[in-house]
Amino acid sequence: MIDVAEIHPRAAMAKTQFASLAREIFILKKQLNAVILAHNYQVPEIQDVADFVGDSLGLAQQAAKTDADVIVFCGVHFMAETAKILNPNKIVVLPDKGAGCSLEESCPAPELAKLQATNPNFWTIAYINCSAAVKALCDVIVTSGNAEKIVNAAPKDKDLLFVPDENLGQWVLEQTGRPMTLWKGNCYAHVEFQSESILKLKQQFPDAKVVVHPESLRAVRDLADSVCSTEKMIAFCKNDPAKRFIIVTESGIIHRMQQACPGKEFLCAPVFDVMRAPTDNCRCSECKYMKLNTLEKVRACMKTLAPRVELPKEILERARLPIERMLEISVRS
């Protein structure tokens, strides 16, 4: 019998009901020569069986260099598409085919093409949270972790168009000073955070540092001690001497933060007023799409190699170029 600890150091501590699933997944991974990639927003039990847990940039980098035959992508659809674009000859499966993204849906490729046609000098920068069809229309891809660097590297003689997240785009504009036309899209999970709720939570815990994802509204970002990607959030909390942090992003990140920063306390930011009556339950922000993936679905997709992510050849080839440009710029000193 396989020791659960052989799967992952943290998997041995998983709840009993997930132990047998974890063992099955480990066996299937060996049989398929598969790699399991999980986003930071995935449920803890999925993070615990993954070979790599990270943000969009880290997952893209792992997908680009894997030698596995099968990529099990525990995230949302656009992320699995990115893995397929970088590995057109590999099998890429997504545990739940319904794991989409409100931000991706806010920017249909035909509508983007119409806007691009209004200005031949547009140089289009797309946040990775977009469809493969949108990526194929763009000049470079960015993540929240590298957007500032890549925008600074953009041609100076071009009119920059940033899609699809207007909040991330506005934050990058503030950091770089580069004028950009911003697409009017947003992540439904991040725009639920309100400054009033963060302020009241800060009043309760005045020693807490506030760490905010740049997809949040500007009024929320203005309250932050640090505005950064999920991966940089983890690094900030690990290196900062503070012992308590208010985390303003999807609550799935807390699991990894607790593993990386033992002895520190992480408070999920509420998505509405923490001072309401006790009958009103305060809830933390969860992405309904990220949470569609479960350990049972991970096992099922590995058994059936479905649902698979497939893309037309022309989209694969065209969308690869801006992703490769991103990866090239990202590794520059």
C-alpha positions as CSV (number, residue, x, y, z in Angstrom):
1,M,0.0,0.0,0.0
2,I,1.2,3.5,-0.9
3,D,2.0,5.8,2.0
4,V,0.0,9.0,1.7
5,A,3.0,10.9,2.7
6,E,4.7,9.7,-0.5
7,I,2.2,11.8,-2.4
8,H,2.9,15.1,-0.8
9,P,4.2,16.1,2.7
10,R,0.9,17.9,3.4
11,A,-1.4,15.1,2.0
12,A,-0.7,12.9,5.1
13,M,-2.6,15.5,7.1
14,A,-5.6,15.6,4.8
15,K,-8.9,14.5,6.1
16,T,-9.6,10.8,6.2
17,Q,-12.3,10.9,3.5
18,F,-9.8,12.3,1.0
19,A,-6.9,9.8,1.7
20,S,-8.1,7.1,-0.6
21,L,-8.8,9.6,-3.4
22,A,-5.3,10.9,-3.0
23,R,-3.9,7.4,-3.3
24,E,-5.8,6.7,-6.4
25,I,-4.7,10.0,-8.0
26,F,-1.1,9.2,-7.2
27,I,-1.4,5.9,-8.9
28,L,-3.1,7.4,-11.9
29,K,-0.5,10.1,-12.1
30,K,2.3,7.4,-12.4
31,Q,0.4,5.4,-14.9
32,L,-0.3,8.4,-17.2
33,N,3.0,10.2,-16.7
34,A,0.8,13.1,-15.7
35,V,1.6,16.4,-13.9
36,I,-1.0,18.1,-11.7
37,L,-1.0,21.9,-11.7
38,A,-3.2,23.8,-9.2
39,H,-3.9,27.4,-8.9
40,N,-3.6,29.1,-5.5
41,Y,-7.4,29.5,-5.3
42,Q,-8.1,25.7,-5.5
43,V,-9.5,23.9,-2.5
44,P,-6.9,22.7,0.0
45,E,-7.2,19.0,-0.8
46,I,-6.4,19.7,-4.5
47,Q,-3.5,21.8,-3.6
48,D,-2.2,19.0,-1.4
49,V,-2.1,16.5,-4.3
50,A,-0.7,18.9,-6.9
51,D,2.9,18.7,-8.2
52,F,2.9,22.5,-8.4
53,V,0.7,25.2,-6.8
54,G,1.1,28.7,-8.0
55,D,-0.3,31.8,-9.7
56,S,-1.0,32.3,-13.4
57,L,2.7,33.1,-14.3
58,G,4.1,30.2,-12.3
59,L,1.6,27.8,-13.8
60,A,2.3,29.0,-17.3
61,Q,6.0,28.5,-16.7
62,Q,5.5,25.0,-15.3
63,A,3.2,24.1,-18.3
64,A,5.9,25.4,-20.7
65,K,8.6,23.1,-19.4
66,T,6.8,20.0,-18.4
67,D,7.8,16.6,-19.9
68,A,4.6,14.9,-18.8
69,D,2.3,13.3,-21.3
70,V,-0.8,14.5,-19.5
71,I,-1.4,17.9,-17.9
72,V,-4.2,17.9,-15.2
73,F,-5.0,21.5,-14.8
74,C,-6.8,22.4,-11.6
75,G,-7.9,25.9,-12.3
76,V,-10.2,27.5,-14.7
77,H,-10.6,27.1,-18.5
78,F,-8.4,29.9,-19.8
79,M,-5.5,28.5,-17.7
80,A,-5.9,25.1,-19.1
81,E,-6.1,26.7,-22.6
82,T,-2.7,28.3,-21.9
83,A,-1.2,25.0,-21.0
84,K,-2.6,23.5,-24.3
85,I,-1.2,26.4,-26.3
86,L,2.2,25.8,-24.8
87,N,1.9,22.0,-25.2
88,P,-0.2,21.4,-28.4
89,N,0.9,17.7,-28.6
90,K,0.1,16.9,-25.0
91,I,-3.3,15.9,-23.4
92,V,-4.6,18.7,-21.2
93,V,-7.6,17.9,-19.0
94,L,-9.7,20.2,-16.7
95,P,-11.5,18.5,-13.8
96,D,-14.8,20.5,-14.5
97,K,-15.5,21.9,-18.0
98,G,-17.8,24.5,-16.4
99,A,-14.8,26.2,-14.6
100,G,-14.9,29.4,-16.5
101,C,-14.1,33.0,-15.6
102,S,-16.3,36.2,-15.4
103,L,-13.3,38.3,-16.5
104,E,-12.7,36.1,-19.5
105,E,-16.4,36.3,-20.5
106,S,-16.3,40.1,-20.3
107,C,-14.0,40.3,-23.4
108,P,-15.4,38.4,-26.4
109,A,-12.8,38.2,-29.2
110,P,-15.1,39.7,-31.9
111,E,-15.7,42.8,-29.7
112,L,-12.0,43.2,-29.1
113,A,-11.3,42.9,-32.9
114,K,-13.8,45.7,-33.5
115,L,-12.1,48.0,-31.0
116,Q,-8.7,47.2,-32.4
117,A,-9.9,48.1,-35.9
118,T,-10.5,51.7,-34.7
119,N,-6.8,52.3,-34.2
120,P,-4.1,50.6,-36.3
121,N,-1.5,51.8,-33.8
122,F,-2.9,49.8,-30.9
123,W,-0.5,47.5,-29.2
124,T,-2.7,45.1,-27.3
125,I,-1.7,43.8,-23.9
126,A,-3.9,41.1,-22.5
127,Y,-4.1,39.9,-18.9
128,I,-3.8,36.1,-19.0
129,N,-7.4,35.9,-17.7
130,C,-8.8,35.8,-21.2
131,S,-9.7,33.2,-23.9
132,A,-7.3,31.7,-26.4
133,A,-9.2,33.5,-29.1
134,V,-8.4,36.9,-27.4
135,K,-4.8,35.9,-26.8
136,A,-4.5,35.2,-30.5
137,L,-5.5,38.9,-31.2
138,C,-2.9,40.3,-28.8
139,D,0.8,41.4,-28.9
140,V,1.8,40.2,-25.4
141,I,0.2,38.5,-22.4
142,V,0.7,39.6,-18.8
143,T,-0.1,38.3,-15.3
144,S,-0.6,40.3,-12.2
145,G,2.9,39.4,-11.2
146,N,4.7,40.7,-14.3
147,A,2.3,43.2,-15.8
148,E,4.3,46.3,-14.6
149,K,7.5,44.9,-16.1
150,I,6.0,44.0,-19.4
151,V,4.1,47.3,-19.8
152,N,7.4,49.1,-19.2
153,A,8.9,47.0,-22.0
154,A,6.2,47.9,-24.5
155,P,7.1,49.9,-27.6
156,K,7.1,53.6,-26.8
157,D,5.7,54.5,-30.2
158,K,2.5,52.4,-29.8
159,D,-0.9,53.2,-28.3
160,L,-1.3,50.7,-25.5
161,L,-4.6,48.8,-25.2
162,F,-5.0,46.8,-22.0
163,V,-7.6,44.0,-21.8
164,P,-9.7,42.8,-20.1
165,D,-9.4,43.8,-16.4
166,E,-9.8,47.6,-15.9
167,N,-8.7,47.5,-12.3
168,L,-5.5,45.7,-12.9
169,G,-4.9,48.0,-15.9
170,Q,-5.5,51.1,-13.8
171,W,-3.1,49.9,-11.2
172,V,-0.4,49.1,-13.8
173,L,-1.0,52.6,-15.3
174,E,-0.4,54.1,-11.9
175,Q,2.8,52.2,-11.4
176,T,4.3,52.7,-14.9
177,G,2.9,56.1,-15.9
178,R,2.2,54.6,-19.4
179,P,-1.1,55.9,-20.8
180,M,-3.4,53.0,-21.8
181,T,-6.9,52.5,-23.1
182,L,-8.6,50.1,-20.6
183,W,-11.2,47.5,-21.5
184,K,-14.2,47.7,-19.2
185,G,-14.0,44.3,-17.6
186,N,-13.5,43.0,-14.0
187,C,-13.4,39.9,-11.8
188,Y,-16.7,39.5,-10.0
189,A,-15.0,38.0,-7.0
190,H,-12.5,40.9,-6.5
191,V,-14.9,43.8,-7.1
192,E,-17.0,42.6,-4.2
193,F,-14.4,43.8,-1.7
194,Q,-15.3,47.3,-0.4
195,S,-13.1,49.8,1.4
196,E,-15.6,50.3,4.2
197,S,-15.4,46.6,5.2
198,I,-11.6,46.6,5.0
199,L,-11.4,49.7,7.2
200,K,-13.7,48.2,9.9
201,L,-11.7,45.0,9.9
202,K,-8.5,47.0,10.2
203,Q,-10.0,48.9,13.2
204,Q,-10.6,45.5,14.9
205,F,-7.1,44.4,14.1
206,P,-4.9,47.5,13.9
207,D,-1.7,45.5,13.9
208,A,-2.7,43.7,10.7
209,K,-1.0,44.4,7.4
210,V,-3.4,44.7,4.4
211,V,-2.4,42.8,1.3
212,V,-4.5,43.4,-1.8
213,H,-4.7,41.8,-5.2
214,P,-4.6,44.4,-8.0
215,E,-7.9,43.2,-9.5
216,S,-9.6,44.9,-6.6
217,L,-11.2,48.3,-6.8
218,R,-8.9,51.4,-6.5
219,A,-10.5,52.4,-3.1
220,V,-9.5,49.0,-1.7
221,R,-6.0,49.1,-3.2
222,D,-5.4,52.5,-1.6
223,L,-5.7,50.8,1.8
224,A,-3.0,48.3,1.1
225,D,0.4,47.8,2.6
226,S,1.2,45.8,-0.4
227,V,-0.6,45.4,-3.8
228,C,0.6,42.3,-5.6
229,S,-0.1,38.9,-7.2
230,T,-1.0,35.9,-5.2
231,E,2.6,34.5,-5.4
232,K,4.0,37.9,-4.2
233,M,1.4,38.0,-1.5
234,I,2.9,34.8,0.0
235,A,6.4,36.2,-0.2
236,F,5.4,39.5,1.4
237,C,3.7,37.7,4.3
238,K,6.6,35.4,4.8
239,N,9.2,38.2,4.8
240,D,7.3,40.9,6.6
241,P,7.8,40.9,10.4
242,A,4.0,41.4,11.1
243,K,2.2,38.5,12.6
244,R,-1.3,39.2,11.3
245,F,-2.5,40.0,7.8
246,I,-5.8,40.9,6.1
247,I,-5.8,39.1,2.8
248,V,-7.9,40.8,0.0
249,T,-8.2,38.1,-2.6
250,E,-9.9,34.8,-3.1
251,S,-9.9,32.8,0.1
252,G,-8.2,29.7,-1.4
253,I,-4.9,31.4,-1.0
254,I,-5.1,31.1,2.8
255,H,-4.3,27.4,2.8
256,R,-0.9,28.0,1.1
257,M,-0.2,31.0,3.3
258,Q,-0.7,28.9,6.4
259,Q,1.7,26.3,5.1
260,A,4.3,28.9,4.0
261,C,4.1,31.1,7.1
262,P,3.5,29.0,10.3
263,G,2.9,31.1,13.3
264,K,1.2,33.9,11.4
265,E,-2.5,34.7,11.3
266,F,-4.4,35.4,8.1
267,L,-7.8,37.1,8.1
268,C,-10.0,36.7,5.0
269,A,-11.3,40.1,3.9
270,P,-15.1,40.2,4.0
271,V,-17.0,41.0,0.9
272,F,-19.6,43.1,2.7
273,D,-19.9,45.0,5.9
274,V,-18.4,43.2,8.9
275,M,-20.4,45.4,11.3
276,R,-23.8,44.2,10.2
277,A,-26.2,42.5,12.5
278,P,-25.2,39.1,13.8
279,T,-28.0,37.5,11.7
280,D,-26.2,38.6,8.5
281,N,-23.4,36.1,7.9
282,C,-20.2,37.7,6.8
283,R,-18.6,35.7,4.1
284,C,-15.2,35.6,2.5
285,S,-14.7,35.9,-1.2
286,E,-14.8,32.6,-3.1
287,C,-14.6,32.2,-6.9
288,K,-17.5,29.9,-7.8
289,Y,-15.7,28.8,-10.9
290,M,-12.5,27.8,-9.1
291,K,-14.5,25.9,-6.5
292,L,-16.2,23.7,-9.2
293,N,-13.1,21.5,-9.2
294,T,-13.0,18.8,-6.5
295,L,-10.8,15.9,-5.7
296,E,-13.4,13.5,-7.0
297,K,-13.4,15.3,-10.4
298,V,-9.6,15.3,-10.5
299,R,-9.7,11.5,-10.2
300,A,-12.5,11.2,-12.8
301,C,-10.7,13.4,-15.4
302,M,-7.6,11.3,-15.0
303,K,-9.5,8.1,-15.4
304,T,-11.3,9.2,-18.5
305,L,-8.9,11.8,-19.8
306,A,-11.8,14.1,-20.2
307,P,-12.9,16.8,-20.4
308,R,-10.0,17.7,-22.7
309,V,-9.0,21.1,-23.8
310,E,-8.8,21.3,-27.6
311,L,-8.1,24.4,-29.8
312,P,-8.0,25.0,-33.5
313,K,-4.5,24.9,-35.0
314,E,-4.6,28.5,-36.1
315,I,-5.6,29.7,-32.6
316,L,-2.9,27.5,-31.0
317,E,-0.2,29.0,-33.2
318,R,-1.2,32.6,-33.0
319,A,-1.9,32.6,-29.3
320,R,1.4,31.0,-28.5
321,L,3.4,34.1,-29.8
322,P,2.2,36.6,-27.1
323,I,2.6,34.0,-24.3
324,E,6.1,33.2,-25.4
325,R,6.9,37.0,-25.5
326,M,5.6,37.3,-21.9
327,L,7.7,34.4,-20.7
328,E,10.8,35.8,-22.5
329,I,10.4,39.3,-20.9
330,S,9.6,37.8,-17.5
331,V,13.0,36.1,-17.2
332,R,15.0,39.2,-18.1
333,S,16.9,40.7,-15.3
